[in-house]
Amino acid sequence: MRLTIPALLLALLASGCATTMPVAPAKTIVIPPHFDPAYDEYHYAPAVRVGDTVIVSGIPAGPGKDYDARVHRMFKRLEGILEAAGATLDDVVEINTFHREPKDTPAFEAEFERFRRIHAEYFPANYPAWTAVGTTALLAEGAPVEMRVVAVVGAGKQAVVKRATAPASK
């Protein structure tokens, strides 16, 4: 019996042996309530979700009457953006913070210590990866710090802390 190419392909498809091309996950632009101007006027997405990964654009600290109030407001805004994307603070896997004071100044050390205490209120365990950068300017006027975040939906439910053991000394 002689099989033609179309007949062979049809036989493979029928038997389930043929593979399908992978489908890329959808890109969803997440615009929480009151964030329409970010997308419509300033042309950026407050967050983008691709599959289970959520990338949150930079959130400046503020508004608020003092430093602590501004930073708490930033974390509250983050919670709202994550919720709109289907994630929680527990799902955050990476944070990048940009601090208005340069690293080599006493002002940065003092500001960073205050920030660290507030950060610990929102991430008391299973800490995300974190990069902190000192800079001389932020786009948002008067903001002492800005934060960018990556989360993976559901990751917080399965968090494990794995400590490597030190090799034995010789």
VMD Tcl script that draws the C-alpha trace (Angstrom):
set ca {
  {0.00 0.00 0.00}
  {1.43 3.33 -1.03}
  {0.70 6.32 1.29}
  {0.76 9.83 -0.06}
  {2.07 12.74 2.04}
  {-1.44 14.14 2.73}
  {-2.65 10.68 3.75}
  {0.35 10.22 6.05}
  {-0.23 13.62 7.69}
  {-3.90 12.83 8.15}
  {-2.99 9.50 9.75}
  {-0.53 11.22 12.13}
  {-3.11 13.82 13.10}
  {-5.72 11.16 13.70}
  {-3.35 9.16 15.89}
  {-2.42 12.17 18.02}
  {1.25 12.00 17.10}
  {1.38 15.37 15.42}
  {2.53 18.28 17.54}
  {0.92 21.66 17.64}
  {2.69 24.97 17.68}
  {2.87 26.50 21.17}
  {0.57 29.43 21.70}
  {2.08 32.50 23.35}
  {0.25 33.70 26.46}
  {-1.94 36.73 26.00}
  {-0.69 40.20 26.96}
  {-3.24 41.97 29.12}
  {-2.89 45.68 29.87}
  {-4.13 46.21 33.43}
  {-5.64 49.62 34.17}
  {-6.99 49.82 37.74}
  {-9.68 52.37 38.68}
  {-8.44 55.98 38.49}
  {-5.39 55.01 36.38}
  {-6.91 55.82 32.98}
  {-4.73 58.95 32.51}
  {-1.59 56.82 32.81}
  {-2.61 54.84 29.75}
  {-4.59 57.44 27.78}
  {-2.47 60.56 28.34}
  {0.99 59.35 29.33}
  {0.93 56.18 27.18}
  {2.10 53.58 29.66}
  {0.42 50.60 31.27}
  {0.17 50.68 35.06}
  {0.67 46.90 34.83}
  {0.97 44.24 32.17}
  {0.04 40.61 32.75}
  {1.47 37.91 30.49}
  {0.35 34.47 31.58}
  {0.81 34.44 35.35}
  {3.51 37.13 35.34}
  {2.52 40.67 36.32}
  {4.90 43.56 35.64}
  {4.01 46.74 37.51}
  {5.30 50.08 36.23}
  {7.11 52.41 38.59}
  {4.93 53.78 41.39}
  {6.16 57.00 43.01}
  {5.77 57.44 46.76}
  {2.97 59.85 47.59}
  {0.86 61.75 48.11}
  {1.08 62.17 51.87}
  {1.92 64.60 54.66}
  {5.35 63.10 55.40}
  {7.83 60.47 54.21}
  {6.16 57.54 55.98}
  {2.69 58.47 54.69}
  {4.02 58.77 51.12}
  {5.73 55.38 51.22}
  {2.70 53.68 52.79}
  {0.56 55.23 50.02}
  {2.93 53.77 47.42}
  {2.53 50.27 48.89}
  {-1.27 50.70 49.06}
  {-1.31 51.71 45.38}
  {0.78 48.63 44.62}
  {-1.76 46.43 46.42}
  {-4.57 47.90 44.30}
  {-2.69 47.43 41.04}
  {-1.79 43.84 41.91}
  {-5.41 43.11 42.87}
  {-6.61 44.46 39.51}
  {-4.16 42.06 37.84}
  {-5.24 39.08 39.97}
  {-2.18 39.04 42.25}
  {-1.31 39.90 45.85}
  {1.73 41.17 47.71}
  {2.52 37.53 48.54}
  {2.97 36.92 44.79}
  {5.68 39.60 44.42}
  {8.96 38.02 43.33}
  {11.04 41.12 42.54}
  {11.17 44.76 43.61}
  {13.31 47.58 42.24}
  {13.34 50.76 44.32}
  {14.79 54.05 43.20}
  {15.69 56.41 46.05}
  {16.11 60.11 45.41}
  {19.19 60.40 47.63}
  {22.50 59.08 46.24}
  {23.89 56.06 48.11}
  {27.05 57.72 49.40}
  {25.29 60.24 51.62}
  {24.11 60.09 55.23}
  {20.69 61.23 53.96}
  {20.38 58.05 51.88}
  {21.32 55.84 54.80}
  {18.67 57.50 56.99}
  {16.00 57.38 54.26}
  {16.76 53.77 53.40}
  {16.48 52.70 57.04}
  {13.01 54.30 57.24}
  {12.04 52.64 53.97}
  {13.27 49.26 55.19}
  {11.03 49.41 58.27}
  {7.96 50.20 56.16}
  {8.93 47.55 53.58}
  {8.98 44.97 56.40}
  {5.34 45.75 57.21}
  {4.29 44.74 53.69}
  {6.78 41.89 53.23}
  {7.15 40.30 56.70}
  {8.34 36.92 55.34}
  {9.21 35.15 52.09}
  {10.90 38.30 50.86}
  {11.06 39.10 47.16}
  {14.33 39.76 45.37}
  {15.16 43.44 45.79}
  {17.44 45.94 44.09}
  {17.69 49.42 45.62}
  {19.24 52.24 43.60}
  {20.21 55.70 44.78}
  {19.60 58.41 42.20}
  {19.59 62.19 42.10}
  {16.23 62.59 40.36}
  {12.87 60.90 39.90}
  {10.26 61.87 37.33}
  {7.50 62.34 39.93}
  {8.13 65.70 41.55}
  {8.66 65.49 45.31}
  {8.65 61.68 45.45}
  {11.44 60.39 47.72}
  {11.29 56.91 46.20}
  {9.73 55.01 43.31}
  {9.11 51.25 43.12}
  {8.77 48.82 40.21}
  {7.53 45.27 40.84}
  {7.24 41.85 39.21}
  {4.76 39.30 40.58}
  {3.77 35.78 39.59}
  {0.11 35.04 40.31}
  {-0.21 32.25 42.88}
  {3.51 32.11 43.72}
  {2.88 33.31 47.26}
  {0.81 30.23 48.06}
  {3.79 27.98 47.40}
  {6.67 30.05 48.79}
  {9.61 28.09 50.15}
  {12.77 29.45 51.73}
  {15.72 27.33 50.67}
  {18.98 28.03 52.46}
  {22.12 26.62 50.93}
  {24.47 24.89 53.31}
  {28.04 26.08 53.47}
  {30.63 23.61 52.19}
  {32.68 21.92 54.89}
  {35.94 23.72 55.75}
  {39.18 22.05 54.85}
}
mol new
graphics top color blue
foreach p $ca { graphics top sphere $p radius 0.5 }
foreach p [lrange $ca 0 end-1] q [lrange $ca 1 end] { graphics top cylinder $p $q radius 0.2 }
display resetview
